[in-house]
Amino acid sequence: MTGNRRRALVVDVVVMGAGIAGLAAAHALTAAGLSVSVHEARNRVGGRLLSSTHDDGAIDLGATWFWPDEPLVRALTDDLGLATHPQALSGDALFEVDQRGPQRLAGNPLDVPSARFALGAQALAAGLADRLRPGTLHLVDPVSGVRIDEDGTVVVEAAGGPVTAGHVVLALPPALAVEAITFSPALPAPIRDLAASTAVWMGGVVKAVAVYDRPFWRDAGLAGSAMSHLGPFRELHDHSGPGGSPAALFGFAAAAQFDGAAPEQIATAFGHQLARLFGPAAADPRHIHALDWSRELHTSPRAPSPRASTATYGHPLFQQPVAGRIHWASTETAPDHAGHIEGAIRAGTQAARTITRLAVAGTTGTARGDRQERSCTN
Ligand SMILES: Cc1cc2nc3c(=O)[nH]c(=O)nc-3n(C[C@H](O)[C@H](O)[C@H](O)COP(=O)(O)OP(=O)(O)OC[C@H]3O[C@@H](n4cnc5c(N)ncnc54)[C@H](O)[C@@H]3O)c2cc1C
């Protein structure tokens, strides 16, 4: 389904957003025997997991790593049969304080042991999406409204048409949800205010990745990591694939540094900084990819709250379904590992557990008890 209005759907659960949280929720709900419909605003799955594939491998413009204390990412990776490789750590880091040039930091204190996805992090989402039943996933189908009728029926207004359900999972950043979606009746003020003031993790960041013919920095005993007080990129890391292919370096900058500049301008600035840090060999990358996540319509709110903070991550109110029907599930709502892929998977599976419990108890009947997804005429 891509855009035209379809006949109305009736399902047990609507999942809004096909990022890793939404897909984890959909997968768990389906496994519990509930009918699910997933509506995604973009023309792709993955949300903040975004990988670009080259002849010699993938690079990530969103999430890159997972860490040893993240069992759900490891389990999903293994279940999907995805290859991983350790983050390259050996060599010295660089530290740039002022115009005098970078200093070497022996033994790379900037990186910690972590793992990477050989096919890119988006492969996690693609793998889960491939497991959904045909017709479950609706791309280019942004949701604009959620209504709860007096009898408790949830009606979700998506671009392709309304969907009637027993429950809805908001698998998108809470601040974006309250900006982009009209709720009827209105959300209670405490949860609306909480959502609006919950920062989108990495929503204010620019990521740039430079791809080279070979990891030349390793010849000089450098790890590829750097910290810079001069900027515009403050933090840089080796982003090479397994065995150094594709060879790549990436950097993070605050989006405010660029004020909405075009990707080409950001790439040029990154290229100049790489040459300053790593020498002339860095001046000639094959490509530079740059993405300003603050300008991504389906990640960051247009008007983020000036009070937005990460202190509200995993807040108890996010663990309680609104009116017993509306469930929060994004990395920001996870009580553990919030901000990370691990947190997103936890949030999605937790929402699915809650819905399954409510559905089994029969306290909030889903789709009038009929667990088969079906269409009905408008
Ligand atoms: C640059 C960057 C680097 C990162 N690095 C790491 C890392 O190394 N390791 C790590 O663990 N985490 C990292 N993260 C964080 C990680 O990407 C997130 O925690 C995770 O992907 C969030 O998943 P999610 O499903 O909660 O949200 P999202 O991925 O944001 O998914 C939300 C989905 O909802 C969709 N959507 C939005 N609005 C609507 C609407 N109205 N209707 C329907 N759909 C809608 C979006 O298009 C999106 O697909 C990074 C993030 C960024 C941006």
The ligand as an SDF file (V2000), in Angstrom:
LIG
                    3D

 53 58  0  0  0  0  0  0  0  0999 V2000
   23.0680    9.1950   13.9940 C   0  0  0  0  0  0  0  0  0  0  0  0
   22.6050    8.1540   14.9780 C   0  0  0  0  0  0  0  0  0  0  0  0
   23.5010    7.2910   15.5670 C   0  0  0  0  0  0  0  0  0  0  0  0
   23.0680    6.3230   16.4810 C   0  0  0  0  0  0  0  0  0  0  0  0
   23.9640    5.4210   16.9660 N   0  0  0  0  0  0  0  0  0  0  0  0
   23.5260    4.3710   17.7090 C   0  0  0  0  0  0  0  0  0  0  0  0
   24.3890    3.2880   18.0160 C   0  0  0  0  0  0  0  0  0  0  0  0
   25.5490    3.2610   17.5730 O   0  0  0  0  0  0  0  0  0  0  0  0
   23.8790    2.2700   18.7690 N   0  0  0  0  0  0  0  0  0  0  0  0
   22.5920    2.2640   19.2170 C   0  0  0  0  0  0  0  0  0  0  0  0
   22.2000    1.3190   19.9170 O   0  0  0  0  0  0  0  0  0  0  0  0
   21.7330    3.2810   18.9040 N   0  0  0  0  0  0  0  0  0  0  0  0
   22.1710    4.3060   18.1480 C   0  0  0  0  0  0  0  0  0  0  0  0
   21.2940    5.2700   17.7430 N   0  0  0  0  0  0  0  0  0  0  0  0
   19.9300    5.2180   18.2550 C   0  0  0  0  0  0  0  0  0  0  0  0
   19.0640    4.1560   17.5190 C   0  0  0  0  0  0  0  0  0  0  0  0
   19.1250    4.3860   16.1530 O   0  0  0  0  0  0  0  0  0  0  0  0
   17.6540    4.2530   18.0490 C   0  0  0  0  0  0  0  0  0  0  0  0
   17.6450    3.9810   19.4390 O   0  0  0  0  0  0  0  0  0  0  0  0
   16.6430    3.2760   17.4090 C   0  0  0  0  0  0  0  0  0  0  0  0
   16.8780    3.0690   16.0510 O   0  0  0  0  0  0  0  0  0  0  0  0
   15.2500    3.8540   17.6600 C   0  0  0  0  0  0  0  0  0  0  0  0
   14.2790    2.9740   17.1690 O   0  0  0  0  0  0  0  0  0  0  0  0
   12.7440    3.3370   17.3470 P   0  0  0  0  0  0  0  0  0  0  0  0
   11.9990    2.2740   16.6160 O   0  0  0  0  0  0  0  0  0  0  0  0
   12.4670    3.5980   18.7740 O   0  0  0  0  0  0  0  0  0  0  0  0
   12.5390    4.7480   16.6150 O   0  0  0  0  0  0  0  0  0  0  0  0
   12.7410    5.1560   15.0960 P   0  0  0  0  0  0  0  0  0  0  0  0
   13.8690    4.3820   14.5040 O   0  0  0  0  0  0  0  0  0  0  0  0
   12.8330    6.6330   15.0750 O   0  0  0  0  0  0  0  0  0  0  0  0
   11.4070    4.6600   14.3860 O   0  0  0  0  0  0  0  0  0  0  0  0
   10.2300    5.4310   14.3520 C   0  0  0  0  0  0  0  0  0  0  0  0
    9.5260    5.1330   13.0330 C   0  0  0  0  0  0  0  0  0  0  0  0
    8.2750    5.8130   13.0210 O   0  0  0  0  0  0  0  0  0  0  0  0
    8.0830    6.3730   11.7270 C   0  0  0  0  0  0  0  0  0  0  0  0
    7.1440    7.4740   11.8370 N   0  0  0  0  0  0  0  0  0  0  0  0
    7.3510    8.7420   12.2840 C   0  0  0  0  0  0  0  0  0  0  0  0
    6.2200    9.4540   12.2420 N   0  0  0  0  0  0  0  0  0  0  0  0
    5.2500    8.6240   11.7770 C   0  0  0  0  0  0  0  0  0  0  0  0
    3.8480    8.7730   11.5110 C   0  0  0  0  0  0  0  0  0  0  0  0
    3.1940    9.9190   11.7340 N   0  0  0  0  0  0  0  0  0  0  0  0
    3.1720    7.6980   11.0170 N   0  0  0  0  0  0  0  0  0  0  0  0
    3.7960    6.5160   10.7820 C   0  0  0  0  0  0  0  0  0  0  0  0
    5.1250    6.3320   11.0020 N   0  0  0  0  0  0  0  0  0  0  0  0
    5.8270    7.3710   11.5110 C   0  0  0  0  0  0  0  0  0  0  0  0
    9.4820    6.7970   11.3180 C   0  0  0  0  0  0  0  0  0  0  0  0
    9.5980    7.0090    9.9240 O   0  0  0  0  0  0  0  0  0  0  0  0
   10.3140    5.6300   11.8300 C   0  0  0  0  0  0  0  0  0  0  0  0
   10.4390    4.6100   10.8620 O   0  0  0  0  0  0  0  0  0  0  0  0
   21.6940    6.2490   16.8160 C   0  0  0  0  0  0  0  0  0  0  0  0
   20.7750    7.1250   16.2240 C   0  0  0  0  0  0  0  0  0  0  0  0
   21.2220    8.0570   15.3100 C   0  0  0  0  0  0  0  0  0  0  0  0
   20.2030    8.9700   14.6280 C   0  0  0  0  0  0  0  0  0  0  0  0
  1  2  1  0
  2  3  1  0
  2 52  2  0
  3  4  2  0
  4  5  1  0
  4 50  1  0
  5  6  2  0
  6  7  1  0
  6 13  1  0
  7  8  2  0
  7  9  1  0
  9 10  1  0
 10 11  2  0
 10 12  1  0
 12 13  2  0
 13 14  1  0
 14 15  1  0
 14 50  1  0
 15 16  1  0
 16 17  1  0
 16 18  1  0
 18 19  1  0
 18 20  1  0
 20 21  1  0
 20 22  1  0
 22 23  1  0
 23 24  1  0
 24 25  2  0
 24 26  1  0
 24 27  1  0
 27 28  1  0
 28 29  2  0
 28 30  1  0
 28 31  1  0
 31 32  1  0
 32 33  1  0
 33 34  1  0
 33 48  1  0
 34 35  1  0
 35 36  1  0
 35 46  1  0
 36 37  1  0
 36 45  1  0
 37 38  2  0
 38 39  1  0
 39 40  1  0
 39 45  2  0
 40 41  1  0
 40 42  2  0
 42 43  1  0
 43 44  2  0
 44 45  1  0
 46 47  1  0
 46 48  1  0
 48 49  1  0
 50 51  2  0
 51 52  1  0
 52 53  1  0
M  END
$$$$
